[in-house]
Structure formats: C-alpha cells, structure tokens
Amino acid sequence: MLSLLQNKPLARFLNMHPASMIAYGFVGVILAGAGILMHPASTRSGHIHFIDALFTSASAVCVTGLTVVDTGGYFTIFGQSVILFLIQIGGLGVMTVSVMLFKLVGKNIPFRHRMALQDVFAHTPREDIFQVVKTIFIFTGAVEALGAIVLFVRWQHQMPMGQALYQAVFHSVSAFCNAGFSLFSDSLMKASGDWTVNGVVCLLIVLGGIGFPVVHDIYYRFETRRIKRSKLAVQTKAVLVTTAVLIVVGAVFFWVLEFGNAMAGRPFSESIVISVFQSVTCRTAGFNTIDIGSLHDATLLLMIFLMFFGASPGSCGGGVKTTTLALIVSFTVSRIRRKKRVNLFKKSIPVETVSRSISLILVCATLIGVVLFMLTAGNALQNDFTGCPERRFLGYLFEAVSAFGTVGLSMGLTSTLSIWGKIWIILLMLVGRVGILTFAYIVVGGGRGACGIEYAEENIMIG
C-alpha cells in the first residue's frame, strides 16, 4: 500500500487542489469501472458496448440509477458486485476515501484537504478531521448493515436464503447511497404495498440524503452532552426542516394528483405508502413503486421540481440542494418584507452566500437547458418515445433533470438514447454529483485573483 502511494502520478493526484481531485477522481473511477464492466466475466452474454459500460459505471459512481440495460438480468454476480462497489465509492465520495487512504498508510493529510473538509464540517476542530471521516465510515457501515438485516428478514421467506441476503445488502447500500439501482427488473413495484420495505428504504434514503455534516452535527451535540447549552447549526435546521416540508408537500400533491389515475383501484393505505415513497425517492434516489410513464404531466412536473433541488450538501445525492431552496425562499420573503438582510432561524445569512445560491440555480437551469436543447436538436432518440411523440419533450426534460439531480427515475427514455444522448446524460450525472461549483472551478479556474478595478455604479430598468 505504501509503495502504491509513492507512485508519482498517484502522489500528484492526491496532492491536487481538492476541487480538481474530486472531479478527476470521479472521472478516473468511472473509466476504471467501465473497463471492468467490459470484461466478459461482468456480463451474462460476455459482451457489452463501451458506451453502455461507461454509462452504467457513471450512473453507479454518480449514484444516479439511470440504466441502459437491466442490472439484474444483464450483469453477472461479479458485474453486479462491481456496480455495488462503484456505488459505495460514489456515495462516500473521493475526498472521504482519499483521507482514509492517507491514514491507512500513515501519511499526513494535505493541508488543502484538511481545509476543504473543514469548510464542510465547519463546527469541527481541524485536528479532528480524520475522526470525522472515520465516523462517516462507521455510520455508513452501521446504517447499511441494519437496513440489510431488516430487508433480509423481510425477504428470507420470499426467495432462497442466499439470494435474500444478497438482495438485501445490494438494495440497502443502493438506498443509503441514494443510487436507486435495483436487481429487480421493475425496481420495487412488487413491494408497493409493503410497509416494511418501503419504510426501511425511505429511512435509508433520507439518512443518506440529509448529508454527513448534518448527521455529524447532531451526533456532535449528543456526544459532547451540550444539547441544552448548544443549538444545532443553521444548516442542520435548514436541511431538516426543508427535507420534512418537501417530503410532506410532495406526498400530498402526489396523492391528490394520482389517486384517481395511476393509483386508481389500489387500497387507500397502499396509495399513502406509494405517495410518501415517491416523494422521498424522487428527490435523489430513483427507486419506484409505480410506473412513471403512467403519471399525469402535472405529477411529472412536480417530480421535476423535487429532483432539481435534490438532496442536501455533503450527502450522497445531487441537485442544487435543499439549503439553496431554503435560502431562495428566505430571500424572497425578505424582499417582500423590504428587509435588507436575509434571515434564517434567527441568523443573518451573508449576502455573498445568498448571491451564490441565486447564481447556482441560474447556472444549473442553464446547463440543463443546454443539454435539453442538444438532446432535442440532435434527435437523440432512435425510435419514437413509447409511442407518445407529444410527451417527448417532457420525457427529455424529465431525463435531464433526473440525471442532474442524480435521481435515476425515467419515463422509459434512457435505453433508447443515441450515443451522443448518453454522453450528454453522463455529463449531467457527473456535474450533478461533483457539484456545479466544483465543476465551475475546473472549467473557469479558481486561482485567478480579481484585477482590483471597481467601476462607477449605474442603475438599469428591469421588469
């Protein structure tokens, strides 16, 4: 292991700027995963096209869940295990894994990496960063193990013991990492009325989607026994409240819109379970317990909204993040009340942070718009989309936002995309996982200082 770390190319990689390391790290893992998936031992037929292997690898590493082939039917146990490993790496993140690698070989963590992690875990002393990463690994392993145990107990009477254990582990890891990969050809549609399976998967998705900083903040308050004297961070409160609101509002609207449509004829209790599950999973995970193609256009637009904002900072999911939505809502309320400052949970948010959140939404929407244009203009579909040309644009939009939010839900479009269509979706998945700010740093460069010139101010009319 030490000799591996002394390899010059690897050493240079580990000493990169954190933003570059994250982006190049994800790209490297994706390419390596694609290479392994192309090995004859990975597929039942012994062959897979490079673009399909690349797409599957990217979807796994970016914890998205979009697939061009049936994961359970096309790949062998070895291939599925590779996908599971890629999901785990993608869920934990390149930076987190690299810190553990440094410690395993007895190397010091580079200062820039410490500072990058310090920005994420803002309330943690700098010297305790490794302890934080260690806690992340332990928490991840413990939650995934508990989820697998419950799923195994539930499934052991429905399939052979070994298969039940394997399915339980795979789906537990996939759910916690918000990947949405399933070995069942219809995802979890057969378990649409199963309270246990739906409850466990939803809990795993939420725990993986609220972000490690939030989990650590809550744990830190309990560990230090300062619950009465020390309040949770504003970010933690924003994440928890926004997540809860999105789940409840999403579930209510889903039920209202689909109770007489896609859920017609189902028992009331099952319709509630489906509504809550889809509200949770459509923000970042990608499992489905109902046919997405059968939903109303209004429901699909609701899901696009939820997918766009996605999970929370420092989590396994993508999107522009729940905290961004919280800031935008607070900013709007402040402007309506003619207040100069944006306040959140009795704390004033820096103007720069608010400006970045607005810019983030605009840049992400523009990126999705560009890819959407390329998909439509390039005629990425090889055949008519499910026989419904009038819904083709909505299908493209749904697919693009699903990729950016690393969700993985689809209206049945993915497998029919052309090579260029798949490449555009891969790009969106990668940007959605590494983060638009990290991607912007790589493209624009973050080391260029301002020229120091300030120009005269002049107003213009808007609206």
ABEGO torsion letter per residue (X at the ends): XAAAAABAAAAAAAABBAAAAAAAAAAAAAAAAAAAAABAAABAAGBBBAAAAAAAAAAAAAGAGBBABBAAAABBAAAAAAAAAAAAAAAAEAAAAAAAAAAAAGBBBBAAAAAAAAAABAABBAAAAAAAAAAAAAAAAAAAAAAAAAAAAAAAAABBAAAAAAAAAAAAAAAAAGAGBBABAAEAAAAAABAAAAAAAAAAAAAAAAEAAAAAAAAAAAAAGAAAABBBBAAAAAAAAAAAAAAAAAAAAAAAAAAABAABGBBAAAAAAAAAAAAAAAAAAGBBABBAAABBAAAAAAAAAAAAAEBBBGBABBEAEAAAAAAAAAAAAAAAAGBABBBBGGBBBBAAAAAAAAAAAAAAAAAAAAAAAAAAAAGABABBBGGBAAAAAAAAAAAAAAAAAGAGBBAGAAAABBAAAAAAAAAAAAAAAAEAAAAAAAAAEAABBBAGBBBBBBBBBBX
